[in-house]
Amino acid sequence: MVVVYSVSLVFGYLLEKYFRMPWMFASLFFGLGLSATGLFKSAVESEVFKTLESIGMFFLLFLIGFNLNLSKIERLKKYFLTGALSIVAFEGLFVSLVLYFIFPATIGYSYPVALITALSFATVGEAVLLPILSEFKIVKTDFGQLTLGIGTLDDVIEVLMLASVAVMPSFVPRLQVQSLPPPEHVFLGLAVIATLAFILLKLGKIMKSLFEKNNPPPFVYFTLTMLTCFSFITLGYHFFESLAAVGAIFGGMVLRGILPKEKLYQNERAVEFLGYVFLSPIFFCGVGAAVSLSSVFSAPLLITTVAIATVTAKCAASFLVLRRLLGAKFSLLAGLGLSVRFSTGLVVQLILLKSGLISLALYSALVTTAIVLNPIIITVYSWKLAREKPP
């Protein structure tokens, strides 16, 4: 842990100074180095490290929900819905056609498998985007809110893809999915989380007035933060493991809706310190360490094709949907940012791989594409945001 934090601080300073990249991404490259050399393998694979890595991911997702301005979302809701659905659908359709017609053997010559693989891969790694938006203080702008909002809504699309895998045996008899609950169980969990969040947000005014009248000590707000975060995570996990990520996002939205205005900034700083400074380096180090760099050279044509197809589709869809609100430049930049991975989308591909419906080459290509593209996208994204502030 000491080594991870030391590397993150020292090399993170250099990344911020010379490349305008958030400092915590130094731990990602450090993780890639650990993967290549095999150093500290036992420590990285230990239960303690894995647990902290998972908590780090959940806190980043929690911060996404916490940073969503619901009033602005209401004003821009047509862009969120249209953007999330069209961008993910356009990329999913385009990439699925590429896989089906150019690399059919990798998906067992099945278009439903190609479509679900592509749609799940089209989801956004919003946990990566939030630190960048926060670094340049544009989380509250239309650009920042649209980026996070679309990234959050596509988590729901991702859950729908997981449910689709559960019902695929009806269409593809060879697919055996024993690790997933019944699809109605997944939908029930999503409905329970959303309903509970809706009720608590409606009660937000009452809770705010109670806090303002009684003026409780600071530890009450910290306890409330932890309780809200882990309650929603646990609720999601109770129904289905991948719903824990959705629960974390809804938990952040609820916390923001029940805190008094004067306590919001103070509590926000404490939560961001825990999420960004303490836990995010472990999360990104774990992501980097999980990558096998040898996979980069295993299927160069497949990796290149998938990378070009995904970025092109997402930028084109973003330009068509968001150009009136953000302008041509920043609609394309939003599409580029939404091409960042690191979500739980690879869960679907892993299940398909274990079921024998997609090849190891395709699975490796999808993982490698995410790893190779992310540093490039992050660099260009950060460089552009450093030069010009979006609307």
N, C-alpha and C positions, 0 to 999 in steps of 0.2 A: 504493500500500500504506500509506503514511504517513497519507494522508487517511482511509482505511478504519479504521485502528487508532485514530486521533485521535477520529473521530466515535463509534466503538464505545465508547471509554472515557468520553468526556464525556457523551454522551446516554445511554449505558448506565447511568451513575451515576444519572441522573435517572429512568430507567425502574425501576431497583431501588428507589429511595427513595420514589417516588410511586405506582408501579403494581405493585410487587413482581414485576416480570418480569425474567428473567435478562438481564444486561447485554449479552450478545452479540446479542440480537435488535434492538439499535439498528442494527446493520449491515444487517439485513433491510429495515428501513424506509429506510435510506440507499440501499440497492439499488433500492427502489421509486422513490425520488426520482431516481436516476440514469436509470432507465427512462423516467420521465416527461419529464425535461429533456434527455436525450441527452448529458449531461456525461460525460467520461472514457470515451466509447464504445469508442475504440480500445484503451484499456488494459484495460477489462473483457472485451473480446472477444479479447485476446491469448492466445497459447498458454501463456504463463507463468501468467497468472491462472487460466485454465481448468484447468491442471494442479494448481495449489495448491488450487483449489476441489474438484477430484476427490479429492485426498489428504485434504482436510479432511473430506469426506463419509465416506471410508473409515475415518479415525481415529475419527470419532464412532461408526460402526458397530462398530469394534474395541473401543471403550470399552463399548459395550452388552454384548458378549460377556464382556468382562473383569469387568463389574459383576454378571454373573449368578452367583448362589450355587447351585451344582449340587445341593448337599444339600437346599436349600430347594425347588428345582425338583422334586426327587424326591418330597419330601413333598407338594407341591401339584400333582403332574403331572396329576391328573385335571381340575383347574381350568384348567391351561394348555391341554390338548388340547380339552376341552369348550369352554372360552372362545374359543380361536382359531377353531375350526371353526364353532361356532354363531354367533359374532358376525359373522365375515366372510361366512358362508353366508346368514345372515338379511338382512344389509344388501345383499348381492349379489342375492338373490332379490327383495327388495322394490324396489330401485332398477331392476332389469332389467324388472320388470313395469310400473313407472312409465314407463320409456323406451319400452317396446313398445306400451303402450296409449295413452299421452298424446302422446309424441313419436316415432311410428314412423318418420317420414321421416328422422330423424337417424341411425338405425341400419340404414337400407336395408330396413326391414320384416322384419328377420331376428332371431328371438329368440336363437339362439346367439350372435350378435354382441352383442346387448344384455346377455346374461348374462356373457360374458367381459369386456365393458367395465365392467360394474358390479362384478364380483368383483375385478378388478384395481384399480379405484378404491377398493374397500373396505379395501385394505391400509393399514397404519399407518405414519406417519412417525416411527418411534421415535427417529431421530436428533435430533428436536426435543424429544421428551419427556425424554430423559436429562438434559440440562442443568437442566431444571426440577426433576426429582426430586432431582438432586444438590444443587441450590441449597437446597432445604428439608430436606436430609439424610434422605430417606425412601427412598433406593434399596434399602436392605436390609430394609425392611418388607415384609409380605405384599402390600400395595398396590403398592409399587414393583416387587417381583419379578414379580407377576402382570402388571403393565403392560408391563414389558420382555419378559417371557417370551412373552406373547401377541403383542406386536409382532415378536418374533424369529421365532416360528413362522409368522406370516403372510407372512414373507419367503419361506418355502418354498412357501406357497400361491401367492404371486406368481410364483415360478419355474414352478409347475405351470400357471399361466395362460399364461405365455409359451410353454410347451410345447404348450398347447392351441391357441394361435394357429398353431403350426407344423403341426398336424394338421387344422386347420379346412378346408383345401381339399377334404378328403374329404366335408365336409358342405356347404360353401359354395364352389362351384367358382369364383366370381368373385374369391375371395381369393387373391392371389399374394403369398406371403411368401418372399422370396429372401434376406432379411438374417438369418434364423434358421437355426441348424444343425438337423440331424434331431433329433426329440424324444428318441430313444434316447441321443443324444450328450449332451443336457442332463441326462437322468436319470442317466447314467453319471457325469457330472461331480459331480452332487450326492451320489451314492453314494460316490465317491472321497473327497470332502471330509469327509463324515460319518464314513467308516471310518477315515481318517487321524486325525481328531480323537479318535475313540473309542480308538484304539490309544495315542496319545500321552497321553491322560488316564489310561489304565490303567497306563502307565509312569510316571505322575506321582510316585508314592511313591519309586520308585528314583531319579529325577532330583532330588527334594527332598533325599533323604539324601546324594547325591553333593555337592550344593551346600553342605549343612550341614557335611559333613566337610572339604571343601577350602576353604570360605570364600573364594571368588574375589573380586577387586576389583569395585567398583561398575560399571565400564564393561562388564563381562561381562553383567550383567543388562540394561543398556541395549541392548547388541548383540543379546542374545537376544530382547528385545522387538521391535526392528526386524525381525529375521530372521523371527520367528514371524508378525508382522503381514503383511509383504510377501510371504512365502512362500505364505500361504493366499490372499491377494489374487491373486497371480500364478497359483496353481493354479486358482482359480475362473475367472479371465480366460482361461486356456488353453482351457477347454471352452466358455465362453460369457460374453460381457461382463457380463451381469447376475448371473452366479454369483460375480463378484468381491465383490459386496456380502455375499452369504451367506458367502463365504470369510473376509471380514474379521471377521464375528461369531464364526465358529467359531475363528478365530485368537485372539481375545480370551479365549474360554472355555479354550482350551488353555494360554495363558500363565498364567492364574490357577491352573490345575490343576498346574503344574510348579514354581511359585515357592515357596520356603520361607516360612513364616508371618512370620518376622521381617523379611523383605525385601519382603513384599507391600505394606505401607502406603507404604514409601519409593518403590517402583517405581510404585505407583498414582499418587502425587502427580506424578511426572515425566511419566507418560503423559497424565494429565489436563491438565497445563500445556501440553503440546504440542498436545493435541486441542482443549481449550476456549479457551485464551488465544491461541495462535498461529494455529491453522488455522480454527477455527469462524467468526470474523468474516468471513474470505474466503469461506467456504462460504455463509453466509447472505446476504452481499452479492451473490454471484453468483446466488443463487436469486431475490432481489428484482429484480435488474437484467434477468433473463431474461423478466420479465412485461411484457406489453403492456397497459397500463391501459385502452386503448380497448376491449378485449374485455369489460370490466366492463359497458359500456353496450350491447353488441351484442345480447344476448339475455337481458334481465332476468327474464322469466318462467321460462325454462329454468334459469337459474342459481338462482333462488329455489326452484324445485321440487326440483332436485337437492340443494341445501343442506339443505332441511327433511327430505327423504326420508332422506338419509344419516345425519344426526345423530339423528333420531328412531329409525331402525332400530337404530343402534349402541347408543344408550342403553337401548332396550327390551331388546335381547338381553343386554346387560351386566347389567341389573337382574335378569333371569330366571336367569342363570347364576351370578352372583357375590354376590347379596344375602345369602345365608346366611353367607358368609365375611367379607364387608366391611361388611354392613349396607346399608340402602336408600340412604342419602345417598352413601356412597362407591362403591357399585356404579354409581350413575348418574354420579358424577364420573369414574369409570374409563372408562365408555362415552363420556363427553364428551371425555376426553383421547385416547382411541383414535380419535376422529374427526379428529385432526390428520393432515395429509398431509405431503408432502415425501419420500416414498419414491420408488423407481424405478418405481412403478406406472404412471406415464404413458407408459412405454416401449410398453406394449401398445396404449394409445390412439393413440400416434403411428404405430405400424405399421398399425393399422386405418385411420387417417386417410390415410396414404400409399397404402393399398390401395383407397381410395375407398369403404369400407364404413361409415364414420361421417362425419358432416358436419363441416365446419369450425366451425359454430356449436356443435355438441356438444363438440368438442375444446376450443374456447375456453371453453365453459361449465364444463367439468371443471377446467381449469387455474385459471380465475377463482374458482370455488367454493373451491378449496383456498387460494388467496391471501387471499380475503376472510374465510373462516371462521377461518383460523389465528390471526390477531391477537385475534379475539374469544374463541376457545376458550382461547388461552394466557392472556389476561387473567383470565377467569373461573376457570380452573383454578388459576392462581397465587394469585389472591385467596382462594380457598377453602382451599388448602393452607397459606397464611400464617395463616389464622384457626384452623385445627383440624388436628391431625396424624392421619392415617389409621392403621388397624391394620396 
